[in-house]
Amino acid sequence: MLAQQHDIEAESKPNVTQQWQAELQAYQDWQAAMEHKKRELALAELQLNWLKKQVEIAHQQRLLQPTVRKKGVEPSNCIRVANHDWQLQRDATHWYWGSLIDAEHDSQRRCF
């Protein structure tokens, strides 16, 4: 009887070990994916900050003149960062990168 119980425990141990190994591998894969996403986000943030600075410099040098956007016309003066398009907008005092461009425009946009 004791030998049978020992055999059953011996058979179940590899299953438990395999389950833990599978869960550990899944966690490690998830962790690696999150680190990759974090790096992508940091790069996108750097790109956005660089572009904002370029716009600020261009505005100070009066090189940037945003065009008016009419309905049904492709947006101009826009940037694409991390699969999102941002359009140059203006308030009373300065130009800035504002709201996401309307989704009505297709993927053929000419954002830089």
C-alpha positions as a printed NumPy array, in Angstrom:
array([[  0.   ,   0.   ,   0.   ],
       [  2.79 ,   2.413,   0.892],
       [  4.61 ,   1.476,  -2.313],
       [  1.48 ,   2.264,  -4.356],
       [  1.138,   5.685,  -2.735],
       [  4.829,   6.379,  -3.414],
       [  4.346,   5.425,  -7.09 ],
       [  1.306,   7.734,  -7.399],
       [  3.228,  10.642,  -5.828],
       [  6.195,  10.003,  -8.118],
       [  3.915,  10.066, -11.175],
       [  2.187,  13.3  , -10.132],
       [  5.389,  15.226,  -9.364],
       [  6.503,  15.569, -13.006],
       [  3.036,  16.868, -13.922],
       [  3.201,  19.542, -11.236],
       [  6.748,  20.434, -12.268],
       [  5.701,  20.661, -15.911],
       [  2.764,  22.891, -14.993],
       [  5.008,  25.208, -13.009],
       [  7.542,  25.302, -15.823],
       [  4.811,  26.148, -18.328],
       [  3.472,  28.914, -16.08 ],
       [  6.966,  30.248, -15.476],
       [  7.667,  30.273, -19.218],
       [  4.38 ,  32.077, -19.904],
       [  5.223,  34.68 , -17.258],
       [  8.723,  35.172, -18.655],
       [  7.302,  35.577, -22.176],
       [  4.798,  38.152, -20.891],
       [  7.542,  39.979, -19.013],
       [  9.723,  40.116, -22.153],
       [  6.78 ,  41.417, -24.201],
       [  6.108,  44.156, -21.631],
       [  9.773,  45.198, -21.665],
       [  9.623,  45.394, -25.467],
       [  6.469,  47.536, -25.295],
       [  8.137,  49.772, -22.706],
       [ 11.104,  50.33 , -25.048],
       [  8.747,  51.081, -27.96 ],
       [  6.847,  53.599, -25.846],
       [ 10.059,  55.29 , -24.694],
       [ 11.219,  55.583, -28.318],
       [  7.866,  57.021, -29.406],
       [  8.039,  59.535, -26.565],
       [ 11.539,  60.588, -27.628],
       [ 10.364,  60.984, -31.224],
       [  7.385,  63.06 , -30.153],
       [  9.505,  65.315, -27.948],
       [ 12.032,  65.787, -30.762],
       [  9.272,  66.7  , -33.208],
       [  7.706,  69.113, -30.738],
       [ 11.076,  70.821, -30.351],
       [ 11.495,  71.022, -34.137],
       [  8.083,  72.66 , -34.444],
       [  8.933,  75.107, -31.684],
       [ 12.19 ,  76.046, -33.425],
       [ 10.483,  76.351, -36.8  ],
       [  7.762,  78.511, -35.305],
       [ 10.317,  80.772, -33.633],
       [ 12.096,  81.165, -36.967],
       [  8.744,  81.707, -38.696],
       [  9.405,  78.766, -41.01 ],
       [  6.219,  76.931, -40.206],
       [  2.935,  78.099, -41.645],
       [  0.203,  75.511, -41.042],
       [ -2.323,  75.221, -43.819],
       [ -6.061,  75.319, -43.278],
       [ -7.734,  71.936, -43.392],
       [-11.028,  71.641, -45.197],
       [-13.421,  68.776, -44.63 ],
       [-12.649,  65.893, -46.965],
       [ -9.088,  67.076, -47.6  ],
       [ -6.078,  65.235, -46.258],
       [ -4.651,  66.825, -43.115],
       [ -1.391,  68.694, -43.475],
       [  1.32 ,  69.447, -40.954],
       [  0.744,  66.234, -39.08 ],
       [  3.053,  63.701, -37.498],
       [  2.714,  59.971, -36.97 ],
       [  3.99 ,  58.601, -33.677],
       [  3.307,  55.057, -32.492],
       [  0.56 ,  54.562, -35.107],
       [ -1.28 ,  57.726, -34.084],
       [ -1.504,  60.872, -36.157],
       [ -1.304,  64.256, -34.478],
       [ -2.126,  67.531, -36.155],
       [ -0.556,  70.888, -35.587],
       [ -3.025,  73.212, -33.871],
       [ -2.978,  76.732, -32.533],
       [ -4.329,  78.517, -29.521],
       [ -4.181,  82.259, -28.832],
       [ -0.44 ,  82.316, -28.184],
       [  1.375,  79.413, -29.839],
       [  1.279,  76.344, -32.075],
       [  1.225,  72.889, -30.518],
       [  0.651,  69.246, -31.429],
       [ -2.979,  68.683, -30.627],
       [ -5.733,  66.161, -30.873],
       [ -5.664,  62.962, -32.847],
       [ -6.574,  63.403, -36.468],
       [-10.09 ,  62.293, -37.382],
       [-10.409,  58.608, -38.137],
       [-12.303,  59.44 , -41.329],
       [ -8.997,  59.695, -43.188],
       [ -7.548,  56.454, -44.494],
       [ -4.059,  55.069, -43.963],
       [ -2.75 ,  56.898, -47.043],
       [ -2.011,  59.999, -44.962],
       [  1.132,  61.953, -45.65 ],
       [  2.196,  62.443, -42.064],
       [  5.911,  62.493, -41.405]])
